[in-house]
Amino acid sequence: MTSLKQMFSTQTRRMASLSPWIYRINAGSCNGCDVECATTALIPRYDVERLGCQYCGSPRHADIVLITGPLTARVKDSVLRVYDEVPEPKVTVAVGVCPISGGIFRDSYAVLAPLSKYLPVDVNIPGCAPRPQAIIEGIAQAIAIWRERL
């Protein structure tokens, strides 16, 4: 006979595998990618919830982390601290060309791009700013990676 605790943990794992939560970190972006990420959350045509996930307000509840911006020197420590608060297994998605290569800011003294020097990046979504369809596709890839890691 299975205990109540075992049943609860099995059910919790099964339900959690169906509904990953997304948290977004701004690493010094111009907000172009942030607007497009908001589009995937607010407009029914590009609704990320149809993939079975939703945005959350705390990194401690997140499964997938979207990072926008080129990672500036000023926010590097804060970004790394918040990223460390996300529990394992986590999937990191670089949204836009800035976290991937630094974009138009790459030669700036204040930019530490690419993000992959400091954090493991699982999915890259290129574009300046990426289209909502590309963000949805990147999140779908992140969900698949996350489910493999469970």
C-alpha positions, 0 to 999 in steps of 0.5 A, a space after each residue: 500500500 502506498 503512503 499518502 506522502 508517496 501518492 502526493 509526491 507522484 501526483 505533484 511531479 506529474 502535474 508539475 511536468 504539465 505546467 512549467 512556470 516562466 520567469 523573466 530577467 532583464 539583464 540590461 535590455 532596451 525593453 524591445 524584447 520585454 515588450 515582445 515577451 509581454 505580447 506572448 503573455 497578454 495577447 490571445 493570438 500568441 498566448 504562452 498558456 496554450 503551451 501549458 505554462 505561465 509567467 510567475 513573479 518569483 524566481 523560486 517558483 520558476 522552471 524556465 528563465 527568459 533572459 533579455 538584454 546584453 548583460 551589463 556590468 552593472 546588473 551582472 551580480 544581480 542577474 547571477 544572484 536571481 538566476 541562482 534562486 531558480 531551482 533545478 531543473 531549470 532551462 535558460 532561454 536567451 531572448 534576442 540577439 543581445 544576450 546571445 552576442 551583445 547585439 548593437 551594444 557588443 563593443 560597449 565598455 559596459 556590456 559583458 556579452 555573451 551571456 553564455 560566458 556566465 550562465 548555461 544557455 539552453 535555447 537561443 531566440 535570435 532577433 532584434 526584437 524576436 517575433 512573438 512566434 519565435 518566442 513561443 517556439 523557443 519556449 516550446 523547445 525549453 519545455 521539451 528540454 525541461 521535461 527531459 530533465 525531470 
